[in-house]
Amino acid sequence: MRTNHIITKGFVIAAASLLLTACQDQLEETNTNPNEAIKAQPEYLLANAIKSNADLTLGSDASMETTTLFIQHWAKIQYTDPDKYTVSIANVQNVWTNLYSQGLTDFATIIKIGEETGNTNYQAVGLILKSWSFQLLTDLYGDIPYSQALKLEETLTPKYDAQRDVYLGLLNDLKRATELINATGSPISGDLIYNGNLTKWKKFANSLRLRIALRIADKEPATAKAVVAELAADKSALIASNDEIAQLIYLSSPNQNPVSRDRETRDDYRVSKSVVDKLQELKDPRLAVFANKTVDATPTGYIGVTNGLPADSAAKLGFTKTSKLGDYFTAAASPAVFVSYSEVLFNLAEAAQRGFITESAPELYKAAITASLQQFKVGNADIAAYLAQPSVTYNAANFKKSIGEQKWLALFSQGLEAFAEWRRLDYPQLKPAYAGVLNGKLPVRLTYPTGEQALNAANYKAAVASQGEDRLTTKLWFDAF
């Protein structure tokens, strides 16, 4: 968590403070730039933090070169090492560093500004986004610095909290955020997600609570049930339509979606054969959204790429004979989704099946699929035909298969969340990468960055001793089966 530049900055500030104490009064006026804000302006800080963190969830470090390949949404037709689970040390380091030193630091500053100014809505929004970032971190790495994180004045070597404690802490933090929100109170600016609509921010917070409750359902069922029962008592407290999806809709220029920006200079990603095969098997109308037809004519028009091929074998498939990502995902203004309406409904369906709430699991499951299809602009007639297929019908005897496979499709290109849910539900049952380097296994986490081993060694070693070997194949606490 502690990058060299953060530590260096801390030492420089401390040293400068000692050297300049005697002449501080004289220098204060001289060194003040009249054209520069003395205090951070929350609207600019919030907008930048939302954008940078959305970029991270879609960009190469956190998604393209890791989880989106692990979950077999995408595959690589060139430079196939990441698709064989040879994960770049830089990518692992950058995910950790960017979430801690940029995202979490910015969100903590927004919380502090809210506290100092009495604007509880900035405080709440900062806390929601801070909780979301911590959730991503623990989903990826397991035990992480949480309770002592971001407290530079107290320690440069924060302890790692157990994943269970992180999730429970986040449930409490998000509950606190909903209590802080005052829809008729002081407004907020710089909100690129809901344009200052605080009622929707409360729905976002509650939908994250629902996500985390299901995340811990196999290990802490009583806590999960209590949280879900509270949330389900008032459905209006959750994201309740596709119009309320928590997402950043990019501008077409100049701040376009990072997938679009990446495609301007690269052509090494294709849709995974796993996705194409499943969509074709189910006669799923999302196929035309998720993938483009091949340039060269093929019997089906769509050809996916097997994950983890050797570079020479992948190259032989041909650029024009394999399906690129659909235009929806490569468009400059394609959104970065934080929480979707379909995800909320899938979580409620699972909660019903587990007996946490009394509603109909099959009906919620159908509603979740419908929401996903509508999110991708599928027409009503095609939705009805799709749901009528026996292959799509809900199977209460194996709800993890029904929900897991459909959720995997609904979360297409949301690599971080899809990776977490695949590990928890164990569906779809994916085959390891063809030439994978993990002895026939799939990754189930990211390894800790090497910077932690050097800068926070004692706490790093304690985490590894508690959690298990620092390997891609070490299961995390929430991954119960």
Secondary structure as the mmCIF struct_conf table of DSSP 4:
data_model
#
loop_
_struct_conf.conf_type_id
_struct_conf.id
_struct_conf.beg_label_comp_id
_struct_conf.beg_label_asym_id
_struct_conf.beg_label_seq_id
_struct_conf.end_label_comp_id
_struct_conf.end_label_asym_id
_struct_conf.end_label_seq_id
HELX_RH_AL_P HELX_RH_AL_P1 ASN A 4 LEU A 20
BEND BEND1 THR A 21 THR A 21
TURN_TY1_P TURN_TY1_P1 ALA A 22 CYS A 23
HELX_RH_AL_P HELX_RH_AL_P2 GLN A 24 THR A 30
TURN_TY1_P TURN_TY1_P2 ASN A 31 ASN A 31
TURN_TY1_P TURN_TY1_P3 PRO A 34 ASN A 35
BEND BEND2 GLU A 36 GLU A 36
BEND BEND3 ILE A 38 LYS A 39
HELX_RH_AL_P HELX_RH_AL_P3 PRO A 42 LEU A 58
BEND BEND4 GLY A 59 GLY A 59
HELX_RH_PI_P HELX_RH_PI_P1 SER A 60 THR A 67
HELX_RH_AL_P HELX_RH_AL_P4 THR A 68 PHE A 70
TURN_TY1_P TURN_TY1_P4 ILE A 71 GLN A 72
BEND BEND5 HIS A 73 HIS A 73
STRN STRN1 TRP A 74 LYS A 76
BEND BEND6 ILE A 77 TYR A 79
HELX_RH_3T_P HELX_RH_3T_P1 ASP A 81 LYS A 84
TURN_TY1_P TURN_TY1_P5 TYR A 85 TYR A 85
HELX_RH_AL_P HELX_RH_AL_P5 ILE A 89 THR A 97
HELX_RH_PI_P HELX_RH_PI_P2 ASN A 98 LEU A 104
HELX_RH_AL_P HELX_RH_AL_P6 THR A 105 THR A 117
TURN_TY1_P TURN_TY1_P6 GLY A 118 GLY A 118
HELX_RH_AL_P HELX_RH_AL_P7 THR A 120 TYR A 141
BEND BEND7 GLY A 142 ASP A 143
STRN STRN2 ILE A 144 ILE A 144
TURN_TY1_P TURN_TY1_P7 SER A 147 LEU A 150
TURN_TY1_P TURN_TY1_P8 LEU A 152 GLU A 154
BEND BEND8 LEU A 156 THR A 157
HELX_LH_PP_P HELX_LH_PP_P1 PRO A 158 TYR A 160
STRN STRN3 ASP A 161 ASP A 161
HELX_LH_PP_P HELX_LH_PP_P2 ALA A 162 ALA A 162
HELX_RH_AL_P HELX_RH_AL_P8 GLN A 163 LEU A 180
TURN_TY1_P TURN_TY1_P9 ALA A 183 THR A 184
BEND BEND9 GLY A 185 SER A 186
TURN_TY1_P TURN_TY1_P10 LEU A 192 GLY A 196
HELX_RH_AL_P HELX_RH_AL_P9 LEU A 198 ARG A 215
TURN_TY1_P TURN_TY1_P11 ILE A 216 LYS A 219
HELX_RH_AL_P HELX_RH_AL_P10 PRO A 221 ALA A 232
TURN_TY1_P TURN_TY1_P12 ALA A 233 ALA A 233
HELX_RH_3T_P HELX_RH_3T_P2 LYS A 235 ALA A 237
BEND BEND10 LEU A 238 LEU A 238
BEND BEND11 SER A 241 SER A 241
HELX_RH_3T_P HELX_RH_3T_P3 ASN A 242 GLU A 244
STRN STRN4 ALA A 246 LEU A 248
BEND BEND12 SER A 252 ASN A 255
HELX_RH_AL_P HELX_RH_AL_P11 PRO A 258 ARG A 263
TURN_TY1_P TURN_TY1_P13 GLU A 264 THR A 265
STRN STRN5 TYR A 269 VAL A 271
STRN STRN6 SER A 272 SER A 272
HELX_RH_AL_P HELX_RH_AL_P12 LYS A 273 GLU A 281
TURN_TY1_P TURN_TY1_P14 LEU A 282 LYS A 283
TURN_TY1_P TURN_TY1_P15 PRO A 285 ARG A 286
HELX_RH_AL_P HELX_RH_AL_P13 LEU A 287 PHE A 290
STRN STRN7 ALA A 291 ALA A 291
HELX_LH_PP_P HELX_LH_PP_P3 ASN A 292 THR A 294
BEND BEND13 VAL A 295 ASP A 296
BEND BEND14 PRO A 299 GLY A 301
STRN STRN8 VAL A 305 VAL A 305
TURN_TY1_P TURN_TY1_P16 ASN A 307 GLY A 308
HELX_RH_AL_P HELX_RH_AL_P14 ALA A 311 LEU A 317
HELX_RH_3T_P HELX_RH_3T_P4 PHE A 319 LYS A 321
BEND BEND15 THR A 322 THR A 322
HELX_LH_PP_P HELX_LH_PP_P4 SER A 323 LYS A 324
STRN STRN9 LEU A 325 LEU A 325
HELX_LH_PP_P HELX_LH_PP_P5 GLY A 326 GLY A 326
HELX_RH_AL_P HELX_RH_AL_P15 ASP A 327 THR A 330
BEND BEND16 ALA A 331 ALA A 331
TURN_TY1_P TURN_TY1_P17 ALA A 332 ALA A 333
HELX_LH_PP_P HELX_LH_PP_P6 SER A 334 PRO A 335
STRN STRN10 ALA A 336 VAL A 339
HELX_RH_AL_P HELX_RH_AL_P16 TYR A 341 GLN A 353
TURN_TY1_P TURN_TY1_P18 ARG A 354 GLY A 355
BEND BEND17 PHE A 356 ILE A 357
BEND BEND18 GLU A 359 GLU A 359
HELX_RH_AL_P HELX_RH_AL_P17 ALA A 361 GLN A 375
TURN_TY1_P TURN_TY1_P19 PHE A 376 LYS A 377
HELX_RH_AL_P HELX_RH_AL_P18 ASN A 380 LEU A 387
TURN_TY1_P TURN_TY1_P20 ALA A 388 ALA A 388
BEND BEND19 GLN A 389 GLN A 389
TURN_TY1_P TURN_TY1_P21 PRO A 390 VAL A 392
BEND BEND20 THR A 393 THR A 393
HELX_RH_3T_P HELX_RH_3T_P5 ALA A 396 ASN A 398
HELX_RH_AL_P HELX_RH_AL_P19 PHE A 399 ALA A 410
TURN_TY1_P TURN_TY1_P22 LEU A 411 SER A 413
HELX_RH_AL_P HELX_RH_AL_P20 GLY A 415 LEU A 425
BEND BEND21 PRO A 428 PRO A 428
HELX_LH_PP_P HELX_LH_PP_P7 LEU A 430 ALA A 433
TURN_TY1_P TURN_TY1_P23 TYR A 434 ALA A 435
BEND BEND22 VAL A 437 LEU A 438
TURN_TY1_P TURN_TY1_P24 ASN A 439 GLY A 440
BEND BEND23 ARG A 445 ARG A 445
HELX_LH_PP_P HELX_LH_PP_P8 LEU A 446 PRO A 449
HELX_RH_AL_P HELX_RH_AL_P21 THR A 450 LEU A 455
BEND BEND24 ASN A 456 ASN A 456
HELX_RH_AL_P HELX_RH_AL_P22 ALA A 457 GLN A 467
BEND BEND25 ASP A 470 ARG A 471
TURN_TY1_P TURN_TY1_P25 LEU A 472 THR A 473
HELX_LH_PP_P HELX_LH_PP_P9 THR A 474 LEU A 476
TURN_TY1_P TURN_TY1_P26 TRP A 477 PHE A 478
#
